[in-house]
Amino acid sequence: MVVYLHGLNSSSRSHKAAVLRGALAPVRLLAPDYPAHRPDAAVAVLSDFLSELAEQSPAPVVVGSSMGAFYGQYLARRFPVRHLFMINPALKPWELLPAYVDTPMTTAGGDEYRLTRVVIEATRAYGIDDPCDAAVVTTTLFLDQGDEVIDYRVAEAMYRDCGRVLIYPGGDHGFAHLEQAIAVIRTSLPSGAEGAR
């Protein structure tokens, strides 16, 4: 089973979720909707979701994009996860998001909101100080050098000593190398799933 965690303002019906679902079939892909722009609520919703999967074997593979990757690295230390994949992860949103304070935003579900400094600061509670700590799960990062929103070097520096870091030239925040990433993700799926495609 694969769990896809969408990014800020996205949803379970995103392009990446659809492509992953089709490309990884017949492996089941679950993509929960959650309020990525509200840190405490996001973690609560995703914690409830993952706790329901905790009894299943094998543990799910988690793929998180941008803010979904941020929440994924936190949750992968609290729930069984077979492998954590992060696509252009927003690992320090408290440094990234202040530029968007009070900017009108709309989620894929149509909810309108504005980020506040209080909400942005609340993300710090879910940051990982040391990605190489004893609780680290098997982790792979997919980074586009051309990401115009997040400097790929932040994630590269954080995970170079304890994760597999795959960096692609060019691209953008939407991630232009999904096909290559899917080929890597397939290798982490339960035996037999790779040959299904």
PyMOL commands that set and color helices and strands:
alter all, ss='L'
color gray80, all
select helices_A, chain A and resi 15-24+39-53+67-75+93-100+117-126+152-159+178-186+194-196
alter helices_A, ss='H'
color red, helices_A
select strands_A, chain A and resi 2-5+29-30+61-65+83-87+104-106+112-114+139-144+164-168
alter strands_A, ss='S'
color yellow, strands_A
deselect
rebuild
show_as cartoon
